[in-house]
Amino acid sequence: MSINELLEQALTLNVNDRTKLIDELFKSIDKPDEEIDQIWADEADKRLEAYRKGELKAVPMEDIFK
């Protein structure tokens, strides 16, 4: 079955079924990368520790969104 044939069939589905199909397709290609998640968690821990030690200054949220 070609992608065009599949698309034609998918377009005949009702809105709820098409939405579910889209959601499932996105889930299949957007899987979390545990290694990257761990790298970010480690970085967050390092930044928090640096802040608590006074090695890193905080920036008020209002200044960030100006």
PQR file of N, CA, C, O and H, with PARSE charges and radii, in Angstrom:
ATOM      1  N   MET A   1       0.855  -1.175   0.000 -0.4000 1.5000
ATOM      2  CA  MET A   1       0.000   0.000   0.000 -0.0000 2.0000
ATOM      3  C   MET A   1       0.898   1.234   0.000  0.5500 1.7000
ATOM      4  O   MET A   1       1.847   1.322   0.780 -0.5500 1.4000
ATOM      5  N   SER A   2       0.596   2.171  -0.868 -0.4000 1.5000
ATOM      6  CA  SER A   2       1.399   3.391  -0.950 -0.0000 2.0000
ATOM      7  C   SER A   2       0.942   4.389   0.112  0.5500 1.7000
ATOM      8  O   SER A   2      -0.133   4.257   0.697 -0.5500 1.4000
ATOM      9  H   SER A   2      -0.175   2.100  -1.501  0.4000 1.0000
ATOM     10  N   ILE A   3       1.775   5.371   0.339 -0.4000 1.5000
ATOM     11  CA  ILE A   3       1.435   6.410   1.317 -0.0000 2.0000
ATOM     12  C   ILE A   3       0.185   7.164   0.880  0.5500 1.7000
ATOM     13  O   ILE A   3      -0.630   7.549   1.719 -0.5500 1.4000
ATOM     14  H   ILE A   3       2.648   5.478  -0.136  0.4000 1.0000
ATOM     15  N   ASN A   4       0.029   7.378  -0.413 -0.4000 1.5000
ATOM     16  CA  ASN A   4      -1.166   8.080  -0.914 -0.0000 2.0000
ATOM     17  C   ASN A   4      -2.432   7.261  -0.686  0.5500 1.7000
ATOM     18  O   ASN A   4      -3.474   7.815  -0.336 -0.5500 1.4000
ATOM     19  H   ASN A   4       0.691   7.066  -1.094  0.4000 1.0000
ATOM     20  N   GLU A   5      -2.348   5.940  -0.882 -0.4000 1.5000
ATOM     21  CA  GLU A   5      -3.505   5.083  -0.621 -0.0000 2.0000
ATOM     22  C   GLU A   5      -3.851   5.088   0.863  0.5500 1.7000
ATOM     23  O   GLU A   5      -5.020   5.145   1.245 -0.5500 1.4000
ATOM     24  H   GLU A   5      -1.502   5.490  -1.166  0.4000 1.0000
ATOM     25  N   LEU A   6      -2.829   5.027   1.677 -0.4000 1.5000
ATOM     26  CA  LEU A   6      -3.038   5.058   3.123 -0.0000 2.0000
ATOM     27  C   LEU A   6      -3.672   6.375   3.547  0.5500 1.7000
ATOM     28  O   LEU A   6      -4.594   6.397   4.363 -0.5500 1.4000
ATOM     29  H   LEU A   6      -1.879   4.981   1.368  0.4000 1.0000
ATOM     30  N   LEU A   7      -3.171   7.473   2.987 -0.4000 1.5000
ATOM     31  CA  LEU A   7      -3.727   8.789   3.295 -0.0000 2.0000
ATOM     32  C   LEU A   7      -5.191   8.885   2.873  0.5500 1.7000
ATOM     33  O   LEU A   7      -6.020   9.411   3.616 -0.5500 1.4000
ATOM     34  H   LEU A   7      -2.423   7.456   2.324  0.4000 1.0000
ATOM     35  N   GLU A   8      -5.507   8.383   1.692 -0.4000 1.5000
ATOM     36  CA  GLU A   8      -6.902   8.391   1.231 -0.0000 2.0000
ATOM     37  C   GLU A   8      -7.803   7.654   2.214  0.5500 1.7000
ATOM     38  O   GLU A   8      -8.889   8.133   2.543 -0.5500 1.4000
ATOM     39  H   GLU A   8      -4.833   7.956   1.088  0.4000 1.0000
ATOM     40  N   GLN A   9      -7.362   6.502   2.678 -0.4000 1.5000
ATOM     41  CA  GLN A   9      -8.153   5.732   3.633 -0.0000 2.0000
ATOM     42  C   GLN A   9      -8.263   6.474   4.963  0.5500 1.7000
ATOM     43  O   GLN A   9      -9.333   6.509   5.571 -0.5500 1.4000
ATOM     44  H   GLN A   9      -6.481   6.113   2.411  0.4000 1.0000
ATOM     45  N   ALA A  10      -7.174   7.056   5.406 -0.4000 1.5000
ATOM     46  CA  ALA A  10      -7.189   7.770   6.687 -0.0000 2.0000
ATOM     47  C   ALA A  10      -8.159   8.945   6.640  0.5500 1.7000
ATOM     48  O   ALA A  10      -8.829   9.238   7.630 -0.5500 1.4000
ATOM     49  H   ALA A  10      -6.305   7.027   4.912  0.4000 1.0000
ATOM     50  N   LEU A  11      -8.235   9.615   5.501 -0.4000 1.5000
ATOM     51  CA  LEU A  11      -9.126  10.769   5.375 -0.0000 2.0000
ATOM     52  C   LEU A  11     -10.596  10.387   5.399  0.5500 1.7000
ATOM     53  O   LEU A  11     -11.447  11.259   5.574 -0.5500 1.4000
ATOM     54  H   LEU A  11      -7.690   9.377   4.697  0.4000 1.0000
ATOM     55  N   THR A  12     -10.918   9.128   5.232 -0.4000 1.5000
ATOM     56  CA  THR A  12     -12.314   8.692   5.313 -0.0000 2.0000
ATOM     57  C   THR A  12     -12.753   8.449   6.762  0.5500 1.7000
ATOM     58  O   THR A  12     -13.943   8.292   7.035 -0.5500 1.4000
ATOM     59  H   THR A  12     -10.227   8.419   5.090  0.4000 1.0000
ATOM     60  N   LEU A  13     -11.795   8.419   7.682 -0.4000 1.5000
ATOM     61  CA  LEU A  13     -12.122   8.205   9.097 -0.0000 2.0000
ATOM     62  C   LEU A  13     -12.815   9.428   9.672  0.5500 1.7000
ATOM     63  O   LEU A  13     -12.666  10.540   9.165 -0.5500 1.4000
ATOM     64  H   LEU A  13     -10.828   8.547   7.461  0.4000 1.0000
ATOM     65  N   ASN A  14     -13.584   9.203  10.752 -0.4000 1.5000
ATOM     66  CA  ASN A  14     -14.196  10.350  11.408 -0.0000 2.0000
ATOM     67  C   ASN A  14     -13.113  11.137  12.155  0.5500 1.7000
ATOM     68  O   ASN A  14     -11.996  10.653  12.336 -0.5500 1.4000
ATOM     69  H   ASN A  14     -13.704   8.299  11.163  0.4000 1.0000
ATOM     70  N   VAL A  15     -13.452  12.330  12.577 -0.4000 1.5000
ATOM     71  CA  VAL A  15     -12.479  13.236  13.195 -0.0000 2.0000
ATOM     72  C   VAL A  15     -11.806  12.610  14.413  0.5500 1.7000
ATOM     73  O   VAL A  15     -10.592  12.734  14.574 -0.5500 1.4000
ATOM     74  H   VAL A  15     -14.360  12.723  12.430  0.4000 1.0000
ATOM     75  N   ASN A  16     -12.564  11.947  15.261 -0.4000 1.5000
ATOM     76  CA  ASN A  16     -11.972  11.342  16.461 -0.0000 2.0000
ATOM     77  C   ASN A  16     -10.954  10.266  16.105  0.5500 1.7000
ATOM     78  O   ASN A  16      -9.886  10.189  16.711 -0.5500 1.4000
ATOM     79  H   ASN A  16     -13.550  11.846  15.130  0.4000 1.0000
ATOM     80  N   ASP A  17     -11.287   9.439  15.122 -0.4000 1.5000
ATOM     81  CA  ASP A  17     -10.358   8.382  14.714 -0.0000 2.0000
ATOM     82  C   ASP A  17      -9.121   8.962  14.038  0.5500 1.7000
ATOM     83  O   ASP A  17      -8.017   8.458  14.241 -0.5500 1.4000
ATOM     84  H   ASP A  17     -12.155   9.502  14.630  0.4000 1.0000
ATOM     85  N   ARG A  18      -9.290  10.013  13.237 -0.4000 1.5000
ATOM     86  CA  ARG A  18      -8.126  10.656  12.610 -0.0000 2.0000
ATOM     87  C   ARG A  18      -7.222  11.274  13.673  0.5500 1.7000
ATOM     88  O   ARG A  18      -5.997  11.198  13.579 -0.5500 1.4000
ATOM     89  H   ARG A  18     -10.188  10.422  13.073  0.4000 1.0000
ATOM     90  N   THR A  19      -7.832  11.882  14.676 -0.4000 1.5000
ATOM     91  CA  THR A  19      -7.049  12.479  15.755 -0.0000 2.0000
ATOM     92  C   THR A  19      -6.272  11.409  16.502  0.5500 1.7000
ATOM     93  O   THR A  19      -5.098  11.599  16.820 -0.5500 1.4000
ATOM     94  H   THR A  19      -8.828  11.944  14.753  0.4000 1.0000
ATOM     95  N   LYS A  20      -6.913  10.298  16.779 -0.4000 1.5000
ATOM     96  CA  LYS A  20      -6.233   9.202  17.459 -0.0000 2.0000
ATOM     97  C   LYS A  20      -5.085   8.663  16.605  0.5500 1.7000
ATOM     98  O   LYS A  20      -4.002   8.379  17.118 -0.5500 1.4000
ATOM     99  H   LYS A  20      -7.867  10.144  16.520  0.4000 1.0000
ATOM    100  N   LEU A  21      -5.325   8.527  15.317 -0.4000 1.5000
ATOM    101  CA  LEU A  21      -4.281   8.052  14.399 -0.0000 2.0000
ATOM    102  C   LEU A  21      -3.088   9.008  14.403  0.5500 1.7000
ATOM    103  O   LEU A  21      -1.940   8.571  14.481 -0.5500 1.4000
ATOM    104  H   LEU A  21      -6.204   8.757  14.900  0.4000 1.0000
ATOM    105  N   ILE A  22      -3.356  10.289  14.321 -0.4000 1.5000
ATOM    106  CA  ILE A  22      -2.282  11.288  14.349 -0.0000 2.0000
ATOM    107  C   ILE A  22      -1.503  11.187  15.654  0.5500 1.7000
ATOM    108  O   ILE A  22      -0.272  11.194  15.651 -0.5500 1.4000
ATOM    109  H   ILE A  22      -4.289  10.643  14.258  0.4000 1.0000
ATOM    110  N   ASP A  23      -2.216  11.093  16.760 -0.4000 1.5000
ATOM    111  CA  ASP A  23      -1.568  10.990  18.067 -0.0000 2.0000
ATOM    112  C   ASP A  23      -0.662   9.769  18.142  0.5500 1.7000
ATOM    113  O   ASP A  23       0.468   9.861  18.622 -0.5500 1.4000
ATOM    114  H   ASP A  23      -3.216  11.087  16.763  0.4000 1.0000
ATOM    115  N   GLU A  24      -1.144   8.645  17.678 -0.4000 1.5000
ATOM    116  CA  GLU A  24      -0.351   7.421  17.714 -0.0000 2.0000
ATOM    117  C   GLU A  24       0.864   7.506  16.798  0.5500 1.7000
ATOM    118  O   GLU A  24       1.936   7.002  17.136 -0.5500 1.4000
ATOM    119  H   GLU A  24      -2.062   8.571  17.288  0.4000 1.0000
ATOM    120  N   LEU A  25       0.701   8.137  15.651 -0.4000 1.5000
ATOM    121  CA  LEU A  25       1.842   8.312  14.745 -0.0000 2.0000
ATOM    122  C   LEU A  25       2.908   9.203  15.373  0.5500 1.7000
ATOM    123  O   LEU A  25       4.098   8.900  15.293 -0.5500 1.4000
ATOM    124  H   LEU A  25      -0.169   8.546  15.377  0.4000 1.0000
ATOM    125  N   PHE A  26       2.485  10.297  15.995 -0.4000 1.5000
ATOM    126  CA  PHE A  26       3.445  11.182  16.672 -0.0000 2.0000
ATOM    127  C   PHE A  26       4.168  10.451  17.797  0.5500 1.7000
ATOM    128  O   PHE A  26       5.381  10.586  17.955 -0.5500 1.4000
ATOM    129  H   PHE A  26       1.518  10.543  16.060  0.4000 1.0000
ATOM    130  N   LYS A  27       3.420   9.681  18.572 -0.4000 1.5000
ATOM    131  CA  LYS A  27       4.045   8.922  19.659 -0.0000 2.0000
ATOM    132  C   LYS A  27       5.106   7.969  19.137  0.5500 1.7000
ATOM    133  O   LYS A  27       6.127   7.745  19.787 -0.5500 1.4000
ATOM    134  H   LYS A  27       2.435   9.572  18.444  0.4000 1.0000
ATOM    135  N   SER A  28       4.860   7.413  17.968 -0.4000 1.5000
ATOM    136  CA  SER A  28       5.792   6.428  17.426 -0.0000 2.0000
ATOM    137  C   SER A  28       7.114   7.048  16.985  0.5500 1.7000
ATOM    138  O   SER A  28       8.122   6.345  16.902 -0.5500 1.4000
ATOM    139  H   SER A  28       4.030   7.595  17.440  0.4000 1.0000
ATOM    140  N   ILE A  29       7.131   8.349  16.702 -0.4000 1.5000
ATOM    141  CA  ILE A  29       8.375   8.987  16.264 -0.0000 2.0000
ATOM    142  C   ILE A  29       8.951   9.944  17.298  0.5500 1.7000
ATOM    143  O   ILE A  29      10.077  10.418  17.145 -0.5500 1.4000
ATOM    144  H   ILE A  29       6.313   8.919  16.769  0.4000 1.0000
ATOM    145  N   ASP A  30       8.201  10.229  18.332 -0.4000 1.5000
ATOM    146  CA  ASP A  30       8.650  11.198  19.327 -0.0000 2.0000
ATOM    147  C   ASP A  30       8.868  10.516  20.669  0.5500 1.7000
ATOM    148  O   ASP A  30       8.285  10.900  21.683 -0.5500 1.4000
ATOM    149  H   ASP A  30       7.287   9.844  18.456  0.4000 1.0000
ATOM    150  N   LYS A  31       9.711   9.507  20.653 -0.4000 1.5000
ATOM    151  CA  LYS A  31       9.982   8.782  21.889 -0.0000 2.0000
ATOM    152  C   LYS A  31      11.040   9.526  22.698  0.5500 1.7000
ATOM    153  O   LYS A  31      12.011  10.029  22.131 -0.5500 1.4000
ATOM    154  H   LYS A  31      10.184   9.195  19.829  0.4000 1.0000
ATOM    155  N   PRO A  32      10.863   9.599  24.014 -0.5600 1.5000
ATOM    156  CA  PRO A  32      11.859  10.267  24.841  0.2800 2.0000
ATOM    157  C   PRO A  32      13.204   9.551  24.759  0.5500 1.7000
ATOM    158  O   PRO A  32      13.269   8.325  24.665 -0.5500 1.4000
ATOM    159  N   ASP A  33      14.255  10.328  24.795 -0.4000 1.5000
ATOM    160  CA  ASP A  33      15.603   9.779  24.804 -0.0000 2.0000
ATOM    161  C   ASP A  33      16.089   9.830  26.246  0.5500 1.7000
ATOM    162  O   ASP A  33      16.394  10.903  26.767 -0.5500 1.4000
ATOM    163  H   ASP A  33      14.202  11.323  24.871  0.4000 1.0000
ATOM    164  N   GLU A  34      16.159   8.675  26.884 -0.4000 1.5000
ATOM    165  CA  GLU A  34      16.507   8.624  28.306 -0.0000 2.0000
ATOM    166  C   GLU A  34      17.892   9.193  28.576  0.5500 1.7000
ATOM    167  O   GLU A  34      18.122   9.791  29.627 -0.5500 1.4000
ATOM    168  H   GLU A  34      15.911   7.804  26.461  0.4000 1.0000
ATOM    169  N   GLU A  35      18.809   9.016  27.646 -0.4000 1.5000
ATOM    170  CA  GLU A  35      20.161   9.553  27.834 -0.0000 2.0000
ATOM    171  C   GLU A  35      20.138  11.083  27.856  0.5500 1.7000
ATOM    172  O   GLU A  35      20.782  11.705  28.701 -0.5500 1.4000
ATOM    173  H   GLU A  35      18.622   8.531  26.792  0.4000 1.0000
ATOM    174  N   ILE A  36      19.403  11.681  26.933 -0.4000 1.5000
ATOM    175  CA  ILE A  36      19.297  13.141  26.905 -0.0000 2.0000
ATOM    176  C   ILE A  36      18.559  13.641  28.135  0.5500 1.7000
ATOM    177  O   ILE A  36      18.950  14.648  28.724 -0.5500 1.4000
ATOM    178  H   ILE A  36      18.880  11.176  26.246  0.4000 1.0000
ATOM    179  N   ASP A  37      17.494  12.949  28.533 -0.4000 1.5000
ATOM    180  CA  ASP A  37      16.770  13.346  29.742 -0.0000 2.0000
ATOM    181  C   ASP A  37      17.693  13.331  30.959  0.5500 1.7000
ATOM    182  O   ASP A  37      17.615  14.220  31.807 -0.5500 1.4000
ATOM    183  H   ASP A  37      17.176  12.130  28.054  0.4000 1.0000
ATOM    184  N   GLN A  38      18.563  12.329  31.050 -0.4000 1.5000
ATOM    185  CA  GLN A  38      19.490  12.236  32.177 -0.0000 2.0000
ATOM    186  C   GLN A  38      20.522  13.360  32.130  0.5500 1.7000
ATOM    187  O   GLN A  38      20.880  13.917  33.167 -0.5500 1.4000
ATOM    188  H   GLN A  38      18.626  11.607  30.362  0.4000 1.0000
ATOM    189  N   ILE A  39      20.995  13.691  30.945 -0.4000 1.5000
ATOM    190  CA  ILE A  39      21.951  14.797  30.800 -0.0000 2.0000
ATOM    191  C   ILE A  39      21.323  16.102  31.290  0.5500 1.7000
ATOM    192  O   ILE A  39      21.968  16.869  32.004 -0.5500 1.4000
ATOM    193  H   ILE A  39      20.704  13.238  30.102  0.4000 1.0000
ATOM    194  N   TRP A  40      20.070  16.358  30.910 -0.4000 1.5000
ATOM    195  CA  TRP A  40      19.393  17.579  31.353 -0.0000 2.0000
ATOM    196  C   TRP A  40      19.146  17.559  32.861  0.5500 1.7000
ATOM    197  O   TRP A  40      19.282  18.589  33.521 -0.5500 1.4000
ATOM    198  H   TRP A  40      19.546  15.734  30.329  0.4000 1.0000
ATOM    199  N   ALA A  41      18.789  16.412  33.405 -0.4000 1.5000
ATOM    200  CA  ALA A  41      18.566  16.309  34.852 -0.0000 2.0000
ATOM    201  C   ALA A  41      19.869  16.586  35.604  0.5500 1.7000
ATOM    202  O   ALA A  41      19.861  17.278  36.622 -0.5500 1.4000
ATOM    203  H   ALA A  41      18.678  15.576  32.869  0.4000 1.0000
ATOM    204  N   ASP A  42      20.984  16.051  35.110 -0.4000 1.5000
ATOM    205  CA  ASP A  42      22.286  16.306  35.741 -0.0000 2.0000
ATOM    206  C   ASP A  42      22.651  17.785  35.663  0.5500 1.7000
ATOM    207  O   ASP A  42      23.162  18.356  36.627 -0.5500 1.4000
ATOM    208  H   ASP A  42      20.990  15.489  34.283  0.4000 1.0000
ATOM    209  N   GLU A  43      22.389  18.399  34.522 -0.4000 1.5000
ATOM    210  CA  GLU A  43      22.677  19.830  34.358 -0.0000 2.0000
ATOM    211  C   GLU A  43      21.833  20.661  35.314  0.5500 1.7000
ATOM    212  O   GLU A  43      22.334  21.612  35.914 -0.5500 1.4000
ATOM    213  H   GLU A  43      21.974  17.935  33.739  0.4000 1.0000
ATOM    214  N   ALA A  44      20.566  20.315  35.461 -0.4000 1.5000
ATOM    215  CA  ALA A  44      19.691  21.047  36.383 -0.0000 2.0000
ATOM    216  C   ALA A  44      20.208  20.919  37.813  0.5500 1.7000
ATOM    217  O   ALA A  44      20.211  21.894  38.565 -0.5500 1.4000
ATOM    218  H   ALA A  44      20.159  19.543  34.974  0.4000 1.0000
ATOM    219  N   ASP A  45      20.645  19.713  38.188 -0.4000 1.5000
ATOM    220  CA  ASP A  45      21.206  19.513  39.534 -0.0000 2.0000
ATOM    221  C   ASP A  45      22.456  20.360  39.741  0.5500 1.7000
ATOM    222  O   ASP A  45      22.633  20.955  40.804 -0.5500 1.4000
ATOM    223  H   ASP A  45      20.642  18.922  37.577  0.4000 1.0000
ATOM    224  N   LYS A  46      23.329  20.417  38.727 -0.4000 1.5000
ATOM    225  CA  LYS A  46      24.555  21.221  38.821 -0.0000 2.0000
ATOM    226  C   LYS A  46      24.228  22.701  38.981  0.5500 1.7000
ATOM    227  O   LYS A  46      24.840  23.395  39.793 -0.5500 1.4000
ATOM    228  H   LYS A  46      23.186  19.934  37.864  0.4000 1.0000
ATOM    229  N   ARG A  47      23.262  23.179  38.206 -0.4000 1.5000
ATOM    230  CA  ARG A  47      22.891  24.598  38.281 -0.0000 2.0000
ATOM    231  C   ARG A  47      22.264  24.928  39.637  0.5500 1.7000
ATOM    232  O   ARG A  47      22.540  25.985  40.205 -0.5500 1.4000
ATOM    233  H   ARG A  47      22.764  22.616  37.546  0.4000 1.0000
ATOM    234  N   LEU A  48      21.433  24.041  40.151 -0.4000 1.5000
ATOM    235  CA  LEU A  48      20.820  24.276  41.449 -0.0000 2.0000
ATOM    236  C   LEU A  48      21.882  24.307  42.541  0.5500 1.7000
ATOM    237  O   LEU A  48      21.846  25.172  43.416 -0.5500 1.4000
ATOM    238  H   LEU A  48      21.209  23.183  39.690  0.4000 1.0000
ATOM    239  N   GLU A  49      22.813  23.386  42.497 -0.4000 1.5000
ATOM    240  CA  GLU A  49      23.895  23.350  43.478 -0.0000 2.0000
ATOM    241  C   GLU A  49      24.749  24.610  43.384  0.5500 1.7000
ATOM    242  O   GLU A  49      25.115  25.178  44.414 -0.5500 1.4000
ATOM    243  H   GLU A  49      22.842  22.684  41.785  0.4000 1.0000
ATOM    244  N   ALA A  50      25.072  25.058  42.180 -0.4000 1.5000
ATOM    245  CA  ALA A  50      25.849  26.287  41.998 -0.0000 2.0000
ATOM    246  C   ALA A  50      25.089  27.483  42.543  0.5500 1.7000
ATOM    247  O   ALA A  50      25.692  28.366  43.153 -0.5500 1.4000
ATOM    248  H   ALA A  50      24.775  24.597  41.344  0.4000 1.0000
ATOM    249  N   TYR A  51      23.780  27.532  42.337 -0.4000 1.5000
ATOM    250  CA  TYR A  51      22.964  28.622  42.870 -0.0000 2.0000
ATOM    251  C   TYR A  51      22.990  28.604  44.395  0.5500 1.7000
ATOM    252  O   TYR A  51      23.166  29.646  45.027 -0.5500 1.4000
ATOM    253  H   TYR A  51      23.291  26.815  41.842  0.4000 1.0000
ATOM    254  N   ARG A  52      22.817  27.442  44.978 -0.4000 1.5000
ATOM    255  CA  ARG A  52      22.810  27.324  46.447 -0.0000 2.0000
ATOM    256  C   ARG A  52      24.155  27.703  47.057  0.5500 1.7000
ATOM    257  O   ARG A  52      24.207  28.190  48.187 -0.5500 1.4000
ATOM    258  H   ARG A  52      22.674  26.596  44.464  0.4000 1.0000
ATOM    259  N   LYS A  53      25.239  27.485  46.325 -0.4000 1.5000
ATOM    260  CA  LYS A  53      26.581  27.838  46.813 -0.0000 2.0000
ATOM    261  C   LYS A  53      26.917  29.305  46.557  0.5500 1.7000
ATOM    262  O   LYS A  53      27.969  29.789  46.974 -0.5500 1.4000
ATOM    263  H   LYS A  53      25.198  27.090  45.407  0.4000 1.0000
ATOM    264  N   GLY A  54      26.021  30.006  45.873 -0.4000 1.5000
ATOM    265  CA  GLY A  54      26.265  31.406  45.557 -0.0000 2.0000
ATOM    266  C   GLY A  54      27.156  31.599  44.341  0.5500 1.7000
ATOM    267  O   GLY A  54      27.642  32.704  44.100 -0.5500 1.4000
ATOM    268  H   GLY A  54      25.166  29.613  45.534  0.4000 1.0000
ATOM    269  N   GLU A  55      27.375  30.552  43.580 -0.4000 1.5000
ATOM    270  CA  GLU A  55      28.228  30.621  42.396 -0.0000 2.0000
ATOM    271  C   GLU A  55      27.448  31.020  41.139  0.5500 1.7000
ATOM    272  O   GLU A  55      28.032  31.299  40.092 -0.5500 1.4000
ATOM    273  H   GLU A  55      26.981  29.654  43.775  0.4000 1.0000
ATOM    274  N   LEU A  56      26.151  31.040  41.262 -0.4000 1.5000
ATOM    275  CA  LEU A  56      25.294  31.333  40.127 -0.0000 2.0000
ATOM    276  C   LEU A  56      24.199  32.265  40.606  0.5500 1.7000
ATOM    277  O   LEU A  56      23.547  31.995  41.614 -0.5500 1.4000
ATOM    278  H   LEU A  56      25.677  30.813  42.113  0.4000 1.0000
ATOM    279  N   LYS A  57      23.990  33.369  39.884 -0.4000 1.5000
ATOM    280  CA  LYS A  57      22.960  34.330  40.268 -0.0000 2.0000
ATOM    281  C   LYS A  57      21.673  34.032  39.515  0.5500 1.7000
ATOM    282  O   LYS A  57      21.684  33.569  38.375 -0.5500 1.4000
ATOM    283  H   LYS A  57      24.519  33.588  39.064  0.4000 1.0000
ATOM    284  N   ALA A  58      20.587  34.307  40.175 -0.4000 1.5000
ATOM    285  CA  ALA A  58      19.268  34.130  39.561 -0.0000 2.0000
ATOM    286  C   ALA A  58      18.879  35.416  38.840  0.5500 1.7000
ATOM    287  O   ALA A  58      19.305  36.508  39.217 -0.5500 1.4000
ATOM    288  H   ALA A  58      20.577  34.684  41.101  0.4000 1.0000
ATOM    289  N   VAL A  59      18.068  35.273  37.804 -0.4000 1.5000
ATOM    290  CA  VAL A  59      17.541  36.408  37.066 -0.0000 2.0000
ATOM    291  C   VAL A  59      16.030  36.407  37.279  0.5500 1.7000
ATOM    292  O   VAL A  59      15.373  35.397  37.028 -0.5500 1.4000
ATOM    293  H   VAL A  59      17.721  34.386  37.497  0.4000 1.0000
ATOM    294  N   PRO A  60      15.466  37.539  37.743 -0.5600 1.5000
ATOM    295  CA  PRO A  60      14.010  37.570  37.946  0.2800 2.0000
ATOM    296  C   PRO A  60      13.257  37.270  36.650  0.5500 1.7000
ATOM    297  O   PRO A  60      13.654  37.700  35.567 -0.5500 1.4000
ATOM    298  N   MET A  61      12.175  36.530  36.787 -0.4000 1.5000
ATOM    299  CA  MET A  61      11.360  36.149  35.638 -0.0000 2.0000
ATOM    300  C   MET A  61      10.917  37.381  34.839  0.5500 1.7000
ATOM    301  O   MET A  61      10.876  37.347  33.609 -0.5500 1.4000
ATOM    302  H   MET A  61      11.852  36.181  37.667  0.4000 1.0000
ATOM    303  N   GLU A  62      10.590  38.451  35.535 -0.4000 1.5000
ATOM    304  CA  GLU A  62      10.124  39.682  34.860 -0.0000 2.0000
ATOM    305  C   GLU A  62      11.199  40.209  33.919  0.5500 1.7000
ATOM    306  O   GLU A  62      10.885  40.712  32.841 -0.5500 1.4000
ATOM    307  H   GLU A  62      10.623  38.478  36.534  0.4000 1.0000
ATOM    308  N   ASP A  63      12.468  40.098  34.316 -0.4000 1.5000
ATOM    309  CA  ASP A  63      13.563  40.577  33.463 -0.0000 2.0000
ATOM    310  C   ASP A  63      13.736  39.694  32.232  0.5500 1.7000
ATOM    311  O   ASP A  63      14.087  40.176  31.156 -0.5500 1.4000
ATOM    312  H   ASP A  63      12.724  39.689  35.192  0.4000 1.0000
ATOM    313  N   ILE A  64      13.488  38.410  32.398 -0.4000 1.5000
ATOM    314  CA  ILE A  64      13.647  37.482  31.275 -0.0000 2.0000
ATOM    315  C   ILE A  64      12.606  37.782  30.184  0.5500 1.7000
ATOM    316  O   ILE A  64      12.917  37.711  28.995 -0.5500 1.4000
ATOM    317  H   ILE A  64      13.202  38.018  33.273  0.4000 1.0000
ATOM    318  N   PHE A  65      11.395  38.112  30.581 -0.4000 1.5000
ATOM    319  CA  PHE A  65      10.315  38.287  29.627 -0.0000 2.0000
ATOM    320  C   PHE A  65      10.154  39.724  29.138  0.5500 1.7000
ATOM    321  O   PHE A  65       9.183  40.037  28.450 -0.5500 1.4000
ATOM    322  H   PHE A  65      11.142  38.170  31.547  0.4000 1.0000
ATOM    323  N   LYS A  66      11.096  40.600  29.486 -0.4000 1.5000
ATOM    324  CA  LYS A  66      11.033  41.990  28.989 -0.0000 2.0000
ATOM    325  C   LYS A  66      11.387  42.052  27.549  0.5500 1.7000
ATOM    326  O   LYS A  66      11.389  43.133  26.960 -0.5500 1.4000
ATOM    327  H   LYS A  66      11.885  40.346  30.045  0.4000 1.0000
TER
END
